Amino acid sequence: MFLGETQKGSKRYVSAIGVSGFVSALLYLIAFMGVPGGMLLMQFAPLPILFVGFRLGFKAACLASLLAFIGVAATGSMPILINFLTGVLGMSLISSFVLFKNKIFKQSDNNFGLLIAFLVVFSLILLIVGQTSSASLFSDQKFFEEFLSQMEAKGVIASLADEQKQFLFMMAQFIPGLLSGFWLFVFVGIVFLAQSLAFRKTKKEIHLELVTFDGATLKVPAFKIPMLRMSSLNLWDGCFYLLLISLLGSFLSQKTLQIFSINCLFVLLVPFLLKGLSVFHRYVDHKAQKNLMISGLYIASFLLAWPLLCLIFVGLYAFLRDQKFLRLKTNLRI
């Protein structure tokens, strides 16, 4: 019979939550402090919350999120707080719930696919709110348009030709979708990074130190977390149907619906980009130069655009083949 966690374990639990919340808020706010590389560091704001979730579970992730929220709220800036609440805490807590709390997930063989489905739906909800909102506080497009207008009034972009200015204002219409798609892709990478850091020693189990009546200390498994693997992604069918709807909507003559559909398209292409990466990881899984090939692909994708397009098409093909929409024979097992 167990009395509870040791005092030492409790202190570590509280300290881990406190540090995670503080570091998450700091990583996000550092971008607004003028620190070199601050925008890059801001992308890692969800990492501490996800890390403590992998180590200590869903409740710990919620407490760390609350502390991070208080830290960012202390700045008194509503736009910063809203973006942090939705883009960082919202996605982190959804991921934590799916990974550490959802019983269906723990019994599923499609852990990665279920997580992507939740994140895609949440990203689309945020996109809808931003597109339908009349306030720049919730709309990336209106915020960017106001920013360009201010730059034009100050003469910062006065040297640009009229065609270039029109192009910038036209691209402002697609900023919400581009940013949402980019952040969804980056966030999935951060989830894998948090998992790697959390399980670098303990592998698949977290243990708690418990003390018995006779004073003996025992280590027992706290909980088991299914490992996410890039090579085993089975997408939710809804991603494909939503992609088709958005693709058809992009040909509508009604401009507002057309722009909205294109923005949704940017988000819905990300799952198939991840599916393409999954196919590549599975293909090189047993190759001698596996790490070199993976590193080369990621570097090429960062520097060039065409590898990303190729991965999206591979992902679409693999999905259709898995769903038996395509019955083509190929020598490459996907």
C-alpha positions as CSV (number, residue, x, y, z in Angstrom):
1,M,0.0,0.0,0.0
2,F,1.4,3.4,-1.0
3,L,1.2,6.6,1.0
4,G,2.1,8.9,-1.9
5,E,4.9,10.6,-3.7
6,T,8.1,11.3,-1.7
7,Q,8.8,14.9,-0.7
8,K,11.7,15.0,-3.1
9,G,9.4,13.9,-6.0
10,S,6.8,16.5,-5.2
11,K,9.3,19.3,-5.2
12,R,10.6,18.2,-8.6
13,Y,7.0,18.1,-9.9
14,V,6.3,21.6,-8.8
15,S,9.6,22.9,-10.0
16,A,9.3,21.3,-13.4
17,I,5.8,22.9,-13.9
18,G,7.0,26.3,-12.7
19,V,10.1,26.4,-14.9
20,S,8.2,25.1,-17.9
21,G,5.6,27.9,-17.7
22,F,8.2,30.6,-17.1
23,V,10.4,29.4,-20.0
24,S,7.4,29.1,-22.4
25,A,6.3,32.7,-21.7
26,L,9.9,34.0,-22.0
27,L,10.5,32.3,-25.3
28,Y,7.4,33.9,-26.7
29,L,8.0,37.4,-25.3
30,I,11.6,37.4,-26.3
31,A,10.6,38.1,-29.9
32,F,9.1,41.5,-28.8
33,M,12.2,42.5,-26.8
34,G,14.4,43.2,-29.8
35,V,16.7,40.3,-29.0
36,P,18.6,39.0,-32.1
37,G,17.0,35.7,-33.2
38,G,14.0,36.4,-31.0
39,M,11.5,35.5,-33.8
40,L,13.3,32.1,-34.2
41,L,13.2,31.4,-30.5
42,M,9.5,32.3,-30.3
43,Q,8.7,29.2,-32.4
44,F,9.8,27.0,-29.5
45,A,7.4,28.5,-27.0
46,P,5.2,25.3,-26.9
47,L,8.2,23.1,-26.3
48,P,8.4,23.4,-22.4
49,I,4.7,22.8,-22.0
50,L,4.7,19.7,-24.3
51,F,7.9,18.5,-22.6
52,V,6.4,18.6,-19.1
53,G,3.3,17.0,-20.5
54,F,5.3,14.1,-21.9
55,R,7.1,13.8,-18.6
56,L,4.3,14.4,-16.0
57,G,1.0,14.2,-17.9
58,F,-2.0,16.3,-18.9
59,K,-2.6,18.1,-15.5
60,A,1.0,19.2,-15.4
61,A,0.7,20.6,-18.9
62,C,-2.4,22.5,-17.9
63,L,-0.7,24.0,-14.8
64,A,2.4,25.0,-16.9
65,S,0.1,26.6,-19.5
66,L,-1.7,28.6,-16.8
67,L,1.6,30.0,-15.4
68,A,2.7,30.8,-19.0
69,F,-0.6,32.6,-19.6
70,I,-0.2,34.7,-16.4
71,G,3.4,35.6,-17.5
72,V,2.3,36.8,-20.9
73,A,-0.8,38.5,-19.6
74,A,1.5,40.6,-17.3
75,T,2.7,42.5,-20.3
76,G,-0.7,44.1,-20.7
77,S,-0.7,43.6,-24.5
78,M,-4.0,42.1,-25.7
79,P,-2.8,41.2,-29.3
80,I,0.2,39.4,-27.9
81,L,-1.9,37.6,-25.3
82,I,-4.5,36.5,-27.9
83,N,-1.9,35.1,-30.3
84,F,-0.2,33.3,-27.4
85,L,-3.4,31.9,-26.1
86,T,-4.5,30.5,-29.5
87,G,-1.3,29.7,-31.3
88,V,0.7,28.3,-28.4
89,L,-1.4,27.4,-25.5
90,G,-4.5,26.3,-27.5
91,M,-2.5,23.9,-29.7
92,S,-0.3,22.7,-26.8
93,L,-3.3,21.8,-24.6
94,I,-5.2,20.1,-27.5
95,S,-2.1,18.0,-28.2
96,S,-1.6,17.3,-24.5
97,F,-5.2,16.1,-24.2
98,V,-5.0,13.9,-27.2
99,L,-1.6,12.5,-26.2
100,F,-2.0,12.1,-22.4
101,K,-5.7,12.1,-21.5
102,N,-7.8,10.7,-24.4
103,K,-8.5,7.0,-23.7
104,I,-9.4,6.4,-27.4
105,F,-6.0,7.7,-28.4
106,K,-4.2,5.4,-26.1
107,Q,-5.9,2.4,-27.6
108,S,-5.4,3.6,-31.2
109,D,-2.9,2.4,-33.7
110,N,-3.1,5.7,-35.5
111,N,-1.7,8.0,-32.8
112,F,0.0,10.4,-35.2
113,G,-3.0,10.7,-37.6
114,L,-5.5,11.4,-34.8
115,L,-3.2,14.2,-33.4
116,I,-3.0,15.8,-36.9
117,A,-6.8,15.6,-37.3
118,F,-7.3,17.5,-34.0
119,L,-4.7,20.2,-34.9
120,V,-6.1,20.7,-38.4
121,V,-9.6,21.2,-37.2
122,F,-8.4,23.6,-34.5
123,S,-6.3,25.5,-37.1
124,L,-9.3,25.8,-39.4
125,I,-11.5,27.1,-36.6
126,L,-8.9,29.8,-35.8
127,L,-8.7,30.6,-39.5
128,I,-12.5,31.0,-39.7
129,V,-12.6,33.3,-36.7
130,G,-9.8,35.4,-38.1
131,Q,-11.4,35.6,-41.6
132,T,-14.8,36.6,-40.3
133,S,-13.6,39.0,-37.6
134,S,-13.8,42.7,-38.3
135,A,-11.1,43.6,-35.7
136,S,-7.4,43.5,-36.6
137,L,-6.9,41.9,-33.1
138,F,-8.2,38.6,-34.4
139,S,-7.4,39.0,-38.1
140,D,-3.9,38.5,-39.5
141,Q,-5.0,39.9,-42.9
142,K,-6.3,43.2,-41.4
143,F,-3.3,43.5,-39.1
144,F,-1.0,43.1,-42.1
145,E,-3.0,45.5,-44.3
146,E,-2.9,48.1,-41.5
147,F,0.8,47.6,-41.1
148,L,1.4,48.1,-44.9
149,S,-0.7,51.2,-44.8
150,Q,1.4,52.6,-42.0
151,M,4.6,51.8,-43.9
152,E,3.2,53.5,-47.0
153,A,2.2,56.6,-45.0
154,K,5.7,56.8,-43.5
155,G,7.3,56.5,-46.9
156,V,9.0,53.2,-46.1
157,I,7.7,51.5,-49.2
158,A,7.5,54.6,-51.3
159,S,10.4,53.4,-53.5
160,L,8.4,50.4,-54.6
161,A,6.6,50.5,-57.9
162,D,2.8,50.6,-57.9
163,E,2.6,47.0,-59.2
164,Q,4.8,45.8,-56.3
165,K,2.6,47.7,-53.7
166,Q,-0.5,46.1,-55.2
167,F,1.2,42.7,-55.0
168,L,1.9,43.2,-51.3
169,F,-1.6,44.2,-50.6
170,M,-2.9,41.3,-52.6
171,M,-0.7,38.9,-50.7
172,A,-2.1,40.2,-47.5
173,Q,-5.3,38.3,-48.3
174,F,-3.5,35.0,-48.1
175,I,-1.4,35.8,-45.0
176,P,-3.8,34.0,-42.6
177,G,-3.6,30.7,-44.5
178,L,0.2,30.9,-45.1
179,L,0.8,31.6,-41.4
180,S,-1.6,29.0,-40.2
181,G,-0.2,26.3,-42.5
182,F,3.4,27.3,-41.6
183,W,2.7,27.2,-37.8
184,L,0.9,23.8,-38.1
185,F,3.9,22.3,-39.7
186,V,6.3,23.8,-37.3
187,F,4.2,22.8,-34.3
188,V,4.2,19.2,-35.3
189,G,8.0,19.3,-35.5
190,I,8.0,20.8,-32.0
191,V,5.8,17.9,-30.7
192,F,8.4,15.4,-32.1
193,L,11.2,17.4,-30.5
194,A,9.5,17.4,-27.1
195,Q,8.9,13.7,-27.3
196,S,12.5,13.1,-28.2
197,L,13.8,15.2,-25.3
198,A,11.3,13.6,-22.8
199,F,12.2,10.0,-23.8
200,R,15.9,10.4,-24.4
201,K,16.6,8.2,-21.3
202,T,13.3,6.8,-20.1
203,K,12.0,5.6,-23.4
204,K,8.3,4.8,-23.1
205,E,7.6,4.9,-19.4
206,I,7.6,7.5,-16.7
207,H,8.2,6.3,-13.1
208,L,7.1,7.7,-9.8
209,E,9.0,7.2,-6.6
210,L,6.4,5.9,-3.9
211,V,7.0,5.1,-0.3
212,T,5.4,2.2,1.6
213,F,4.4,1.9,5.3
214,D,7.7,0.3,6.2
215,G,9.7,3.2,4.6
216,A,10.8,1.4,1.5
217,T,10.9,3.4,-1.8
218,L,9.6,1.8,-4.9
219,K,9.6,2.9,-8.5
220,V,6.3,2.2,-10.3
221,P,5.1,3.2,-13.8
222,A,3.1,6.4,-13.7
223,F,1.6,6.0,-17.2
224,K,2.5,4.8,-20.6
225,I,2.4,7.1,-23.6
226,P,2.3,5.8,-27.2
227,M,5.3,7.0,-29.2
228,L,4.6,9.1,-32.3
229,R,6.5,8.0,-35.3
230,M,6.9,10.0,-38.5
231,S,7.1,6.8,-40.6
232,S,3.6,5.7,-39.4
233,L,1.1,8.3,-40.4
234,N,-2.5,7.4,-41.5
235,L,-4.4,10.6,-42.2
236,W,-8.0,11.2,-41.2
237,D,-10.2,10.9,-44.3
238,G,-11.8,14.2,-43.5
239,C,-8.5,16.0,-44.5
240,F,-8.9,14.8,-48.1
241,Y,-12.6,15.8,-48.3
242,L,-12.0,19.2,-46.8
243,L,-9.1,19.7,-49.2
244,L,-11.4,18.9,-52.2
245,I,-14.0,21.3,-50.9
246,S,-11.4,24.1,-50.5
247,L,-10.0,23.3,-53.9
248,L,-13.4,23.7,-55.5
249,G,-14.1,26.8,-53.5
250,S,-10.9,28.4,-54.9
251,F,-12.6,28.5,-58.3
252,L,-15.7,30.3,-57.2
253,S,-16.5,33.7,-58.7
254,Q,-17.4,35.1,-55.3
255,K,-14.2,36.8,-54.2
256,T,-14.7,36.5,-50.4
257,L,-15.4,32.7,-50.6
258,Q,-12.5,32.2,-53.1
259,I,-10.0,33.9,-50.8
260,F,-11.3,32.0,-47.8
261,S,-11.0,28.7,-49.7
262,I,-7.5,29.4,-50.8
263,N,-6.5,30.2,-47.2
264,C,-8.0,26.9,-46.0
265,L,-6.1,25.2,-48.8
266,F,-2.8,26.3,-47.4
267,V,-3.7,24.6,-44.0
268,L,-5.1,21.4,-45.6
269,L,-2.0,20.8,-47.7
270,V,0.1,20.4,-44.5
271,P,-1.3,17.0,-43.6
272,F,-0.4,15.7,-47.0
273,L,3.1,17.3,-46.8
274,L,3.5,15.3,-43.5
275,K,2.2,12.2,-45.2
276,G,4.9,12.7,-47.9
277,L,7.5,13.0,-45.2
278,S,6.1,9.8,-43.6
279,V,6.5,8.0,-46.9
280,F,10.1,9.2,-47.2
281,H,10.9,8.2,-43.6
282,R,9.5,4.8,-44.1
283,Y,11.4,4.4,-47.4
284,V,14.8,5.3,-45.8
285,D,14.1,3.6,-42.5
286,H,16.5,0.7,-43.2
287,K,19.0,2.4,-45.4
288,A,22.6,2.7,-44.3
289,Q,22.7,6.4,-44.9
290,K,19.3,7.1,-43.3
291,N,20.3,10.1,-41.2
292,L,22.2,11.7,-44.1
293,M,19.3,11.3,-46.5
294,I,16.8,12.7,-44.0
295,S,19.0,15.7,-43.2
296,G,19.5,16.3,-46.9
297,L,15.8,16.4,-47.6
298,Y,15.0,18.7,-44.7
299,I,17.8,21.1,-45.8
300,A,16.6,21.1,-49.4
301,S,13.0,21.7,-48.3
302,F,14.1,24.6,-46.2
303,L,16.1,26.2,-49.0
304,L,13.9,25.4,-52.0
305,A,10.2,25.1,-52.7
306,W,10.0,22.2,-55.1
307,P,10.9,19.5,-52.6
308,L,7.8,20.6,-50.6
309,L,5.6,20.3,-53.7
310,C,7.0,16.9,-54.4
311,L,6.3,15.7,-50.9
312,I,2.7,17.0,-51.1
313,F,2.1,15.1,-54.3
314,V,3.7,12.0,-52.8
315,G,1.5,12.3,-49.8
316,L,-1.6,12.7,-51.9
317,Y,-0.7,9.7,-53.9
318,A,0.0,7.6,-50.8
319,F,-3.2,8.6,-49.2
320,L,-5.3,7.8,-52.2
321,R,-3.5,4.5,-52.6
322,D,-4.1,3.6,-48.9
323,Q,-7.8,4.4,-49.4
324,K,-7.9,2.3,-52.6
325,F,-8.9,5.3,-54.7
326,L,-5.9,4.4,-56.9
327,R,-5.1,0.8,-57.9
328,L,-1.9,1.4,-59.7
329,K,1.0,-1.1,-59.4
330,T,4.4,0.4,-58.5
331,N,7.7,-1.0,-57.5
332,L,8.0,1.5,-54.6
333,R,6.1,0.4,-51.5
334,I,4.2,3.3,-50.0
